[in-house]
Amino acid sequence: MRRSFYHYLMTLRAPKKTAESQFANDASRDIQFPKQSEDYHEISTYLEMNADYLTNMHVFDEMWEKYLENNK
């Protein structure tokens, strides 16, 4: 069973301050995040338009690639 990007992201939460863990921690507090989505365009559009906590979309793009690899 495939899991959503949000579910994958929640596995990366951590107190250490890496770009990935910070994104995961911030997304966990975002009640509007598309939690069930597996669609790159839906999530990237949401982040670009609504998520002021992600200052660089490159972080999302890298994490999306890892998500795809993890969900094979």
C-alpha positions as CSV (number, residue, x, y, z in Angstrom):
1,M,0.0,0.0,0.0
2,R,1.3,3.4,-1.0
3,R,1.4,6.0,1.7
4,S,0.9,9.7,1.3
5,F,3.8,12.1,1.1
6,Y,2.6,13.6,4.4
7,H,2.9,10.2,6.1
8,Y,6.4,9.7,4.7
9,L,7.3,13.2,5.8
10,M,6.2,12.5,9.4
11,T,8.8,9.7,9.6
12,L,11.4,12.4,9.2
13,R,10.5,14.6,12.2
14,A,13.3,15.1,14.6
15,P,14.6,17.6,17.1
16,K,17.8,18.1,15.1
17,K,17.7,21.0,12.7
18,T,18.4,19.7,9.3
19,A,16.4,21.1,6.3
20,E,14.5,17.9,6.0
21,S,13.6,17.6,9.7
22,Q,12.6,21.2,9.9
23,F,10.3,20.9,6.9
24,A,8.8,17.7,8.5
25,N,8.3,19.4,11.9
26,D,6.7,22.5,10.3
27,A,4.4,20.4,8.1
28,S,3.2,18.5,11.1
29,R,1.9,21.8,12.6
30,D,0.3,22.8,9.3
31,I,-3.4,21.9,9.7
32,Q,-4.1,22.8,6.0
33,F,-1.3,20.5,4.5
34,P,-2.8,18.1,1.9
35,K,-2.3,15.0,4.2
36,Q,-3.8,12.4,1.9
37,S,-2.1,13.5,-1.3
38,E,0.3,11.5,-3.4
39,D,0.3,14.1,-6.2
40,Y,3.5,16.2,-6.7
41,H,1.7,19.1,-8.4
42,E,-1.0,19.4,-5.7
43,I,1.6,19.4,-2.9
44,S,4.0,21.8,-4.6
45,T,1.3,24.2,-5.5
46,Y,0.1,24.2,-1.9
47,L,3.6,24.8,-0.6
48,E,4.3,27.6,-3.0
49,M,1.0,29.4,-2.3
50,N,0.4,28.7,1.4
51,A,3.5,27.5,3.3
52,D,5.6,30.3,4.5
53,Y,7.8,27.9,6.5
54,L,9.4,26.4,3.4
55,T,11.7,29.0,2.0
56,N,13.3,26.8,-0.6
57,M,11.3,24.5,-2.9
58,H,14.6,22.6,-3.6
59,V,14.1,20.9,-0.2
60,F,10.7,19.6,-1.2
61,D,12.0,18.4,-4.6
62,E,14.7,16.4,-3.0
63,M,12.4,14.9,-0.4
64,W,9.8,14.1,-3.1
65,E,12.5,12.1,-5.0
66,K,13.3,10.2,-1.8
67,Y,9.6,9.6,-1.2
68,L,9.2,8.1,-4.7
69,E,12.2,5.9,-4.1
70,N,10.8,4.8,-0.8
71,N,7.4,4.0,-2.2
72,K,8.5,1.7,-5.1
